[in-house]
Amino acid sequence: MESVRTLIIGAGMSGLATAAFLRDSDYLLLERDSEIGGYCKTVKQDGFVWDYSGHFFHFKHREIADFLHSRMPAQSIRTVEKRSFIEYRGELIDFPFQKNIHQLPKEELVECLVDLYFARMPGAAASPLPESNFEEMLYARFGRGIAEKFLIPYNEKLYACKLSSLDKDAMGRFFPHADLTDIIRNMRTADNASYNATFSYPEGGAVEYVKALASEVKSSQIALDERLESIDLESKVATTSRRKLRYERLVSSAPFNRLLAAAGKLEDPSVWSWNKVLVFNLGFDRKGPERVNWIYYPDRSLCFYRIGFYDNIFDTDRMSLYVEIGYPADGEVDVDAMLVRTLEGLKQVGVVGDHQLVSHHSIVLDPAYVHITQRSMREHARLKGELEQRGVYTLGRYGGWTYCSIEDNVLEARALTERLG
Ligand SMILES: Cc1cc2nc3c(=O)[nH]c(=O)nc-3n(C[C@H](O)[C@H](O)[C@H](O)COP(=O)(O)OP(=O)(O)OC[C@H]3O[C@@H](n4cnc5c(N)ncnc54)[C@H](O)[C@@H]3O)c2cc1C
């Protein structure tokens, strides 16, 4: 039987970063797909450059940006100050909604402000509002107006679940919190800074970051089209779709519930729930709206929750969109019917006029957003600890069953390799 010191599962950003940072060269990277990149792949079609939904890079750590950019010498990379909006009753208002309620019609502004005041001011609410889940947190911190006009419908479309089932911190630092003072102050001087106020993007698409990491990994140590099927935790033997492999330690970026199943430890599948996202990449014959990077749609009658404009990054001359549609994990996806609804919706909101669709592509990301609940956090921490005692480490957005960015994936992989020595 072949053996390897470190067996890495998944050649997305997490698995590649693990291989790139590992000081010991005795490793093998297994990828079930025929290409590396995971969700950071890029599709080039009819002159359009598309990702598996827009994958933008929000670097907080200079050294990670430098590490990647220095390995992309041939790429033109733009850093863009993002312009993002919410379409609300036919008007575009600045994102985040909660800090821009002064852009609403006067009656709705008053409604939001009064609800916010009574939710937030000490002693103003009859008793402190409960915050034991995501939905309650939205009501307690922002009041009914803001919650019901944007935060609830938008997030329900995205997560495709009841928000009361999610933990109150399900979005972690990605949720744009704002208190009453921030909201009032923003009415005079706009400060819509958020974790993604600027983003970097290479001309060749997100996959250029994948290639930068992969330049540190020997291609002979990547096994494509090979799937991890099961793990014998006792004997430290992994069975793949091709062979049996003895490992000393196994690092997995596969979705955590699937890793548990492979290791025979999936005790209660109901702990793990998630949404899937159908992404349409759409290329049109000419330019559409300019000076906008993405738009959020809380309107429940529209099938999509967010769209983004690739063409406004490098100012190219044909509208190039990604459109995101959330589904429950077991939802049926009828791509053709949804494309028709999507195009009708884009016309309804005025993004598409008499444009011709000249190229399109779709992909279903499954899982896309995991549902972070009290149970999932508790069980993840417990089972991750148990697996580590057996030499199995789990990381990444899906291995960590979390909400994170690509930079977080690289940082986590670097920290794990330091721990592994
Ligand atoms: C809609 C959407 C938009 C996003 N936009 C952004 C953004 O703009 N900016 C940002 O920073 N982040 C964004 N993200 C997050 C980003 O996609 C992830 O953080 C990142 O791609 C996760 O990388 P990963 O390597 O952890 O996982 P993945 O990319 O999922 O890679 C895991 C790899 O493991 C492989 N694998 C799984 N099971 C097995 C098995 N049994 N055997 C072998 N191989 C296996 C898979 O094929 C895959 O290649 C977005 C996510 C979504 C869903």
The ligand as a Tripos MOL2 file, in Angstrom:
@<TRIPOS>MOLECULE
LIG
   53    58     1     0     0
SMALL
NO_CHARGES

@<TRIPOS>ATOM
      1 C1        -21.8370   32.5540   -3.8030 C.3       1 LIG1
      2 C2        -20.4860   32.7100   -3.1600 C.ar      1 LIG1
      3 C3        -19.7550   33.8750   -3.3750 C.ar      1 LIG1
      4 C4        -18.5140   34.0380   -2.7580 C.ar      1 LIG1
      5 N1        -17.8110   35.1920   -2.9800 N.ar      1 LIG1
      6 C5        -16.6340   35.3880   -2.3590 C.ar      1 LIG1
      7 C6        -15.8960   36.5950   -2.5770 C.ar      1 LIG1
      8 O1        -16.2800   37.4630   -3.3560 O.2       1 LIG1
      9 N2        -14.7320   36.7490   -1.8840 N.ar      1 LIG1
     10 C7        -14.2520   35.8130   -1.0080 C.ar      1 LIG1
     11 O2        -13.1920   36.0250   -0.4010 O.2       1 LIG1
     12 N3        -14.9220   34.6510   -0.8100 N.ar      1 LIG1
     13 C8        -16.0900   34.4180   -1.4630 C.ar      1 LIG1
     14 N4        -16.7690   33.2400   -1.2700 N.ar      1 LIG1
     15 C9        -16.1670   32.2260   -0.3880 C.3       1 LIG1
     16 C10       -15.1340   31.3750   -1.1430 C.3       1 LIG1
     17 O3        -15.7520   30.7340   -2.2300 O.3       1 LIG1
     18 C11       -14.5830   30.3020   -0.2070 C.3       1 LIG1
     19 O4        -14.0770   30.8780    0.9730 O.3       1 LIG1
     20 C12       -13.4670   29.4840   -0.8500 C.3       1 LIG1
     21 O5        -13.6470   29.2460   -2.2090 O.3       1 LIG1
     22 C13       -13.3900   28.1680   -0.0990 C.3       1 LIG1
     23 O6        -12.2870   27.4420   -0.5420 O.3       1 LIG1
     24 P1        -12.0610   25.9960    0.0600 P.3       1 LIG1
     25 O7        -10.8010   25.4890   -0.5460 O.co2     1 LIG1
     26 O8        -12.1590   26.0370    1.5380 O.co2     1 LIG1
     27 O9        -13.3240   25.1570   -0.4400 O.3       1 LIG1
     28 P2        -13.7180   24.7110   -1.9230 P.3       1 LIG1
     29 O10       -13.4630   25.7640   -2.9030 O.co2     1 LIG1
     30 O11       -15.0890   24.1430   -1.7980 O.co2     1 LIG1
     31 O12       -12.6850   23.5330   -2.2290 O.3       1 LIG1
     32 C14       -12.8460   22.2580   -1.6940 C.3       1 LIG1
     33 C15       -12.3270   21.2640   -2.7250 C.3       1 LIG1
     34 O13       -12.4380   19.9510   -2.1770 O.3       1 LIG1
     35 C16       -12.8430   19.0690   -3.2030 C.3       1 LIG1
     36 N5        -13.4630   17.8990   -2.5680 N.ar      1 LIG1
     37 C17       -14.5960   17.8610   -1.8350 C.ar      1 LIG1
     38 N6        -14.8510   16.6130   -1.4300 N.ar      1 LIG1
     39 C18       -13.8270   15.8350   -1.8960 C.ar      1 LIG1
     40 C19       -13.5210   14.4390   -1.7920 C.ar      1 LIG1
     41 N7        -14.3190   13.5910   -1.1420 N.pl3     1 LIG1
     42 N8        -12.3960   13.9960   -2.3880 N.ar      1 LIG1
     43 C20       -11.5690   14.8360   -3.0720 C.ar      1 LIG1
     44 N9        -11.8290   16.1760   -3.2130 N.ar      1 LIG1
     45 C21       -12.9330   16.6510   -2.6230 C.ar      1 LIG1
     46 C22       -13.8290   19.8940   -4.0210 C.3       1 LIG1
     47 O14       -13.9980   19.3760   -5.3200 O.3       1 LIG1
     48 C23       -13.1370   21.2650   -4.0100 C.3       1 LIG1
     49 O15       -12.2710   21.4190   -5.1070 O.3       1 LIG1
     50 C24       -17.9990   33.0300   -1.8850 C.ar      1 LIG1
     51 C25       -18.7280   31.8650   -1.6950 C.ar      1 LIG1
     52 C26       -19.9500   31.6900   -2.3270 C.ar      1 LIG1
     53 C27       -20.7060   30.4210   -2.0890 C.3       1 LIG1
@<TRIPOS>BOND
     1     1     2 1
     2     2     3 ar
     3     2    52 ar
     4     3     4 ar
     5     4     5 ar
     6     4    50 ar
     7     5     6 ar
     8     6     7 ar
     9     6    13 1
    10     7     8 2
    11     7     9 ar
    12     9    10 ar
    13    10    11 2
    14    10    12 ar
    15    12    13 ar
    16    13    14 ar
    17    14    15 1
    18    14    50 ar
    19    15    16 1
    20    16    17 1
    21    16    18 1
    22    18    19 1
    23    18    20 1
    24    20    21 1
    25    20    22 1
    26    22    23 1
    27    23    24 1
    28    24    25 2
    29    24    26 1
    30    24    27 1
    31    27    28 1
    32    28    29 2
    33    28    30 1
    34    28    31 1
    35    31    32 1
    36    32    33 1
    37    33    34 1
    38    33    48 1
    39    34    35 1
    40    35    36 1
    41    35    46 1
    42    36    37 ar
    43    36    45 ar
    44    37    38 ar
    45    38    39 ar
    46    39    40 ar
    47    39    45 ar
    48    40    41 1
    49    40    42 ar
    50    42    43 ar
    51    43    44 ar
    52    44    45 ar
    53    46    47 1
    54    46    48 1
    55    48    49 1
    56    50    51 ar
    57    51    52 ar
    58    52    53 1
@<TRIPOS>SUBSTRUCTURE
     1 LIG1         1 GROUP 0 **** ****
